């Protein structure tokens, strides 16, 4: 590095400021990861000094460049950048409070906790996979608003991000779609927690990325001009680009750099003193010279000017109203169309699978809301997530609205999170419910971040039939209901399916998952009116006055088993029993209702729940003495009617269990 060059000298100062903040904050917290921030500080300095387009005074500016720290354990690099750039919520008090309760400077970057954090990272591979969705959203939005959208997505990823399997799903999709504005800066330090990467991998990452349709470049990560040249080349490419930045982990700590011990532990006072001397950093803990602040603020000023120019372009654009409407995602245009759709369902009373009912609802949604982006993990004909007239998104045509994610459930889910985080679109995508386990890390992060991604999961029970126990998700829905802030919706018929789509779209505070049947189900409701599914659970049979004096027992069901409960209620009614049936489209929405309302709906009479799944999670609705008809193990391969009969999930079995409880009562 030629320190006689003013720019190189400035960027060394910027990098050393980042190193100092990282080692001081980790030391004060007695917890954290100084190695990556110190090793990648030169790369970050070049990126933000010369290339990044952002405005700390307007962190949500739509045409800003996105920066994703996929190697989220190195969070002090991001916090240091934001402090030095002048983000208003990242003062030195936050840096000093690194990893402490209530601070914005959490152990891993958390979306929504501080300005400018584009995505929650920490689980390795999630950042790079989510960034693919962001880069895809940029191309989709640019195809619609070419004068208003033109930005890059930059990612810093480590060896762990590239080892995780989701990274291959993500880079394969990005390469196939030629997402040229996606640039991954790989911290090629050849160290993991256990030691040298030679212990666990022999992959030629550059060859792997090239085979996936990427450019792959190399640069000395401590040579600012080499890094800058690689970034210039990447920005001019027609493909996504990996820049392998050869770095030394913990760079600047003379006795610990280059070894795995510097990855995830404080350097110690003695080594920090040695590092200050080695770097020529004469300032005390948490002391940053004004020259360093000035360098970073100059980068922020450059971004602020770019923002000002863009704002003027927006104000003059004939597409301004459409652009802002897509960003606002107003649901008002859907209201009348969905009301007409539900009225038609009530009139025609179709007996169809809820996956088919979902397809009908999606057609209404897509026609009314131009910001919807659909897709499937190679199960379009089974998930029925594509409506008539939707064009496929391809590398040649980003004007479409349907994404073929391929057999990449995890990559699809992370990319959908990225699309939602980017803004301008509302993504939904499908797979089989049994494969939710392949998507679970991204579903969990969507719930943690409060991102309104919509997951469409079909073939939701043993009712899928002959494909057998590998595809029959007997335990899956219980495990999904266990995820905080995830709304799981399992509709019973076509009308409830339309309602759950309304619920999913209205939910902007977290993800929604639709669990839909393969088998045909009759339409059970007869009245029009407000969205009953939004109550979480409601009285389907028994009438509004079905209080305790009019009720001998309560049958509680969800999804395809509501039909079974209704038939069982008829059988029991023939024997003189007064039976209420409660349909439960969503445990989460029901749990959110006041306790008195829940108690009044469920009543004090004996209860029996029925679901073609395990009982776990039903304590919300059933007491220990109540009954349950469902699964206790895995399914089998046979036609659906034979399976329901074999496992005793029938109206007759439900009626028998109900009579047993009423006799005990």
N, C-alpha and C positions, 0 to 999 in steps of 0.2 A: 504494500500500500504506500503510495507516494504522499506523504504527509505535507509536502511542500505545495501540493495542489490544494487550494482553499476548500474546494468541495469535499475532497477526501478527508481533510482535517476536520471539517464541520461534521461529516458523517461519523468519524471516529468519536468525536465528542458526543454526538447523539447516541451512538451505540454504548459508549461507556456510561452515560447517564442511565440507560436502561439496565446495564449490568449492575450498577451501584444500587439502584432501587430494588432490584430483584434480590441481591444478596443481603441487603439490609432488612427488607421486609420479611424474608424467610427466617433470618436470624432472630428478629424480634419475636416472631410468632413461634419460633422453635419448631417449625413445621413448614413443609413446602418443597418445591422443586426448583432449585436455582440453576441446574445444569442446562436445560434447554433455553431459558431466556438469555443466559450468558453466551451460549453457543450461537444462537440465531440473532443476536442483537445487531450485528453488522448487516445481515440480510434485511431485517426489519427497518433499520435506519435508511437504507437505500430505497426500499419500497415506499416508505412514507415520505421521504424527502423528495423523491423524483416522480413518483407514479400515482400514488393513491389519490383519489378524488373524493374528498369528504369535507363536511362542514360541521365542526363540533357544536356550533350554535344552532344547527338544524339536523340533529342526528337521524331523523327519519326522512330526510330528503329523498324522494323516490329514485332519482338518477345518480345517487352516490355509488361509488364502488363498494362492493361487499368484501369484508375481511373476516375470514373464518379461521380461528385458532383451533384446528382439529386436535392438535396435541394439547388438550386443555389443561393438563397438569402444569404446563408452563404458563399459567394464568398471569403471573406477575409481569410477563412480557406485555400482555394486553393492558393490564392496569397501568403499567408504567407509560405505555404509549398514550393512553387516554389522559393520564395526569399531565404529561408533558405537552400534549396537543391542546389542552385547555378545556376538556369536557367539564361542564360546570359542577357535575356531581362526583368528580374524582379528585378532590383536593388531597393534600398531603395527610390529613387526618385519616382518610380512607386507606391510604397506602400503609400508614403506621398500624392500622387496625386489620391488616391482612389476616384472613382466616379466623376472625373473631366474630362472636355472635352479634348479629345485627348490622354488620358491615356489608357494604356492597362488594367488597373484595373477597368473595368466597373462594374456597379452595380450588374450584374449577369455575370457569365463566358461566354465569347463569343468565339466560335471556330474561329481560324485564327487571333485573336487579340493578342494572346501571345502563346509562345511555351508551349506545354504540355497540353493545354486545349483540351480535346478529343471531346467535344460536347458542343454546346450552351445549357445552362439550365436556368431555371427561371420559365417557365410554368410548374407547378408541375406535376409530373408523366412522363414528357417527358424523363428525364434522365434515369430512370429505364427502360422505354420501349425501348429506344435507346440502352441501355446497353445489353438488350436481343439480339438485332441484332449483337452487337459486339461479344458477347459470342458465338452466333451461327456461325458467320463468322470464329471465331477461330477454332471451331470444323470442319467446312467445309474445311478450309485450312489445318488443321492438318491431315485430312483424305487423302489429296492429297500429302502433304509434311510432313510426320510424323517426320522426323529427324530435321526439321527446324522450326516447330511451336508447342509451348507448353507454353501457358501463361494464366493468370487469368484475369478476369474482376471484379473489385471491385466497389461497389456502396455505397455511403452514401446517404440515403434517410430519409426523415422526415415523420411525420404523414400526411402532405398534399400530399406528393407523393403517399402514400398508400391509401388515401381516393379517389383520382382522379380515375375515372373509367378505364382509359387506363392502370392503373397498373394491374388490374385483367386480362385484355386481355393479357398483357405482361407476367405475372407470370404463367398464364395458359399455354401459348405456351412454356415457358422455362421449366416448369415442365414436360409437355408432351414429350418434346425432351430430357429431362434429361441433361440439359446443366450444367454439374457438375463443370465447371470452372467459374461459375457465383456466386459471394458471395455478398449479400446485407447486409450492416451494417445499421440497423434501429436506428435512433436517437429517442429512446423511452423515450422522456421527458414529454409526456402526456400534452403538452401545444400547443395550436394554437393561432392565433391572438386574437380571441374572449375570450380566457381563457382556462380553463381546457378542455381536450378532452371529459370529461364526459358530456359537453354541447351538443355534436353533434354526438358521436359515441359510440357504445357498442361492436364493432367487436373484437373478439379474433383473433388478427393478426396471431399469431403462428398457431392456428387451421386452419385459412384460407390458409396459405401457405402450411401447411401439406396436406390439401385437394386438393391443386393444384399440388401436386407431389414434394414438396420441403422438405428438412430438416428444422427444426426451432429450434434454440438454444437460450439460454439466457445468458447474462453476465452483471455484474456490469461494466458500461461504464467508471468508474473511478478507476477500479482495473486493472492494466496493465496485470497482470498474468492471470486474468479471461478472458480478451479480447484475449490475445495470445492463451490461451487454446482453446477458441471457434474457432479462426481462424485456428488453426492446425486441429481441427476436421472437419471444413468446407472444408479445402483443400484436405482432404483425402476422402471426400464423393463421392458417385456415383450419387448424385443429386445436383441441385442447393441448396444453403443454405441461409436462413435468420438468421442473428444474431441480436437478440433484445438486443440492448445495453441500459440498464437502466441508464439514465443520468439526470443531473440537468441542465436545460437551464440557460445560463449565469454563469456557475460554476466558482466560485472565486470572484464574486461580492457579498459581504456578505449581503447587504441590498436589493438586487434586484433579486438574483438568485432564480430560481424556479417559477417565476411569468411571466405572459404574457407580462408585460411592458418591459421586457428585450429583447423581440424578435426583434423588428424592430426600435429601437431608440437608440441614443447615451446614454452611461451610465451617462455622466456628470462628470465634473472634480472632484467633491467631492467623488463620488462613485468609480471612477478610482483610486483615491488615496487610498481609503479604500481597493480596490481589490489588489493593489500592496502590501499593508501591510499584507492582509490576505494570499496572496500567497507566501509571503516572497520574492517578486520581487523588488529588490532595484535599478533597473536601470530606467533611465528617459525615456520619450516618444521616441519611435523609436530607443532605444538603446538596442542592443542584445549582450550579452556576447560572447566572442570567443568560450567558451565551448559549447554553443548551436549551433553555426555555425559548429563547429567541429563534433558534433554528427550527424547533418544532412548530412554533407559532407561525413562522413563515410558511411552512407546509400547510398549516390550517388556513392561512390567509389565501393561499393559492386555491384551495378548495372552496372557500367562501366566495371567491370571485367566479369560479365555475358555477357555483350554485346560483349566483346573481344572474349570470348570463342565461342559465337554463330557465330561471323563473321568468325572465323577460320573454323567452321563447314560448313558454307555456301560455303566458298571458296573451300573446299574439296568435296562438295556434287555433285554427278552426276546429281542431280535435280536442280542445281543452275540456269541454263539457263531457264528452265521452270518456276521456282519460280519467277525469275526476270521479265520474260515476262508477267506472270499473274499480277505482281505488276505494270508493265508499261502500260498494257492494250492497246497495239498497235492495231490500227484498220486496218492496211495495209492488213492483210489476208482477210478482208471482201470486199475489193474494186472490185476485179474481179468477185467474186461470186454474189455480189449485181448488178453489171453491167449486168451479164448474166440473172439474175432474172428479171430485168426491161426490157431487150430486149424480153424476153419470154412473159411478160405481154403485151407489145406493139404488139407482133405478134398474140397472142391468144385473146386479148381484152375481158377478162372475166367480166361478170356482177355479181359482188359479193359484199357482205357487207364489209365495211372497217375493221370490226373486223376480218372477214375471211382473208382479204388481209393482215392484221397484222399478223395473224397466219402463213401465207406463208412467210412473211418477217422474222418472228422470227425463222422459220426453217432454213433459210439461215444464219441468225446471229449466232444462237447457233452452227451450224456446223463449222463456221469459227472462232468463238471466244470462247475458252474454259472457260473464266472467267465469262461468263454470268450465273446469277442465277435468275430463274423465279419463279413465284408463283401467287396465287390468293386467295382472301378472300372467299373461298368456291364457286367460280363461274367459275371454270376452263372451263366447257363446254359452258359457255356463253361468257366469256371474250376471250376464245381461246388463252390463254397465254402459253400453253404447246405444245412443238413441238414433233414430232415423236422421240421416243427413249429416252426421258428424264426420268431418274429415280427419284422417290420421295425421298426426304430427310426424314429420320426417325431416331429415337433414336438409332437404330441398324445399320444404314447405312448413314453416312454423306458424302458418296461419290457421292450421287445424286446431281441433279442440279435444282430440282423443289420442292418448299416449299408449303405445304398445310397450309396456315395461319389460316384456320377456319374462322368463321364469326366474324372477328376482324379487321375491316377496319383501325381503328386508330392504333391498335397494329401492324398490318402489315406495315403500312406506317412508323411508328417510327422504327420498326425493320429493314426495308430496309435502312433507313437513317444510322442505326448503322452498317449494312453490308458495305455500301459505305464508311463510316468513317473509318472502320477497315482497309480497303484496301484488295487487292487481288481479288475482285469480283466487278461486275457491276450488281446491282439488278434491277429487274423490277417486278411489281406485279399489278394485276388487280382487279377491282370491277366495279359496275355500276357508271356512272357519277353522278347520283343523290345522291350516297352515298359518294361523295367527301366531303360532309359536315362532315361526321364522321371521315374523314382523315385529314381535313383541318389544325388542329394545327401542325401536323407533316409535311404537305406539306409546310406550312408557314415557319417552322423552316428550312426545307431543302433549301428554297429560301434565308432565312436570312444567313445561313451558307455558301451557295454556293456549296452544295453537289449535285452531279450529279445523283440523284435517278430518275428512270423512272417510272411514274405512267401511267398505261394503263386503261383508263376509257371507257367502252363501253355503248351502249344503250343511245346515246348522245342527244336525242331529243324526241319530240312527236312521232317520227318515230318508237319507240319501240312498240307503239300500245296498246294492250289490257290490259297491267298491270296498265295503268291509271296514273292519275296525281301524285300519290305518287312517281312514278318511272320516271316521265318525267321531266328532269332537265331544265325547261324553263329559270330559272334565274342563274343556277349554273355556266355556262361557263363565264358569265359576271363577276361574283364574283371571279372566278379563274383568269381571265385576269387582274383583279385589283391587284393581288399579285405581288409586285416588284420581278424581277429576276426569275419569273416562266415563262417558255416558253410553251404556250398552242398551240397545233397543231391539227387542225381539217381538215383532208384530204378529198378530194372530190371523189377519186376513188382509184383503186388498185395501180396505178402508184404513185400518191401522197403519198399513205400510205408507199410504199417502201422508198420514199424520206424522209418522216418525221422520219422513223426509222434511216436513215443515219444522219439526223439532231440531233435526240435525243442522239445518240451514240457519235457524235462529240462534243456535248455540255458538257464540263467538268467544267463549271463555275456556274452551278446551276441546279435545277431539270427541267425535261421536263414532260409535261402531254399530252398524246394522247387521243383525244376525237373521238370515233369511232362509226360507225353506226351499227344498227341491220339489217336494210333493205338493199337489194341488190342495187347496183349503177353501172351504165355503166362506162366503161373506156372512158374518154372524150378526153384525150390528144392523139395526133397522132405522135408527133416528139420525137425522142430520143435526148439526149444531156445532158447539165449540169443540176444539181438539181435545178429546177425552184421553188420548194417549199421553198428553202433556201432564196429566195428573199422576202418571206413573202406574197407577192402578185404579180401576173403577168397577162399579157394579154392572156387570153385563146381563145378569139374570137375577130376578128377585124383586125388581121394581125399586123406586126411590124410597119406599116405606119399609124396606126389608130390614127392620130393626130386630132386636132380640126376640120380641114377642111374636114375630112372624118368621123366625128362622130356626130350623133345627140343626143345620150344619152349613158350613161354607166350603166350597170347592175353589181352590186358587190355582190358576194356570197361566202359562205364558207361551207365546208362539203357537206352534202347530198343535200343542196339547190343549189349547182352549176348546177346540172342537170336541175333544174327548170329554172334557169337563162338562160341556153343554149336553152331550148325549147322556153322560152319567146322571146329570141332574134330572133329565127326563125320566130315566129308569127309576130313580129314587122317588121322584114325584108320583109315579104310578103306584108306589107303595105308601103314599100318604105323607112323605117327608117334605118339609118345606126347606128348599135348598137355594142358597144364593151362590152365584158364580162370579168370581172376581177375576177379571183379565188384568195381567200385569205386564204391560209392554216394557217397563223400565224399573228395575229395583232402585236405581239411583234417584230418579225423579220422585218415586214414592217415598224414599227415605228422607227427602228434602221437605216433605210436607209436615205440618205440625203434628205432634204425637196424638193429640185428641182426634184429629181427622183420620189418622191411620187406624186408631183403635175403633172408631165408629164404623169405618168401612169393613174391617175384619170381623168385628163382633166378638162375643164371648162364647158362641156356640163352637162345638168341635170343628176343626179345620183339617182339610186334606189338601196338600199341594201335589201338583203333577207337572213333571217336566221330563223329557227324554234325555236326562242328564243326571249328574250326581246331586245330592241334596245340599252339598256345601254352599253356604251363602243364604240359604232359605230361612235362617233364624230371624231374619227381618220380618218374615211373614208367618212363620210357624213357631209354636211353643214346643217344648220337649215332648209333651203328651200328644201333640197332633201327629197326623199321619202324612206319609209322603209316598207317592208312586213314581218311580223313576229308575235310574240306572245305579248299579253298585259296582260295576266293572266295565270292561271294554265291550264293544259291540260284536257283530258277526257279519258274515257276507250272505245276504239273502235279499229278496224283495222286501220293500219297506213294510207292507202289511204283515208279512210273516215275522219280521223282526219285532214289531210292536206286540204281536201275539206271543212270541217266544219269551220276551222279557216282561210280559205282564203289564204293559202300558196300554191298557184298554179301558173302555167305558165300564165294562163289567168288573174288571179288577178294581177300578177306582170306586165304583159303587159298593163293592164288597168291603173295601177298607173303610169307607164312610159309614156303612152299617155297623161294622165292628166298633167304631168309635162312638156311635150314637148309643149302642147297647151299653158300652162302658159308662157313658155319661149318665 
